Amino acid sequence: MSTSRALPVLRTPDLRAAHDAARRLPALATGVEHCDADGRTTARTVAEARRLYETFPDARATAHHAPPGFTEVRALFDAGDPRFDALLPLEFQVERPAGTFEKRFLDVLGSGAGSLSWSRFFWPAVPESGMAARAKDSHLQIALNSDGVHFLRPASHHTLFVHFRDGDVERARWLARQAGLADDGQVEEGW
């Protein structure tokens, strides 16, 4: 069950603008030196899968159209086996320490929906609102080619979300203002 809430603070067709805005928010947080990042995307074509595999050889790929128990996605790809095409679309996931892969991930991103997210840090205290620093449900996410947290609503833009603990919407709005962003919609259920 999801415990976070998410406030959209930017919608833009410019992926670099979304990433630049996302990079401003962790500067407000504490504990960022141990922050983790997670990139997920759907490769719809062989060319997209090839770019992802070549850039991230250890990326996990899941084929939703594979027979039960099938685990040889990478082996078929490496062998140039034509059966690989029938496995598309593939869900790719890359996890690394924050700051070590995000630009490369965005460089090879295709047209599929996905997410680039950061976690394991504390949103700062907001004394004027009576809020102490909080780690629980502190996340930052760019919904790639998507309009929603769970990237189920494909879009021609990217959406930046500030995740926060239920009841902390004022903190999320404060964070957005500090980063030069604005509340851009209704709060959604997070993770």
C-alpha angles and dihedrals in degrees: 000000000000118000103176129080123212130213118200108227101170138022115187140153087219109091092192091053090052091049093046090051091047091053091057093060100060088055085071093050131081128226091034092137088078096041119138126214129206127193122193129175143157116243105209098178138040089246091056091047091048092053091049095046093046093050096040109027091176096050116130114240125193123195113206092191095054123113115262112283093017111146105156099097094125094043091055091048094049091048093049087236111175089222087074091075091061090059094064134148096057126190110223126196129188122182123188141140111288116272096025104091114002098105092048090048091053091046092060097037113128131199096286123108118258147134141252111198142172129206145161100073138101124253105225128255117267101204095181088061094040094246122142122210111283134199098175109102093355105149139140122210141180110203100212118218085348143099100210141062093245092044092234093127106069114212141171089242140057124243125212114210131191108209118208143162115280107271095030099093090123089058090052091050091047091051090050092051092048090054094047093255132119140222100270104184150329123332112258133204107264132195 
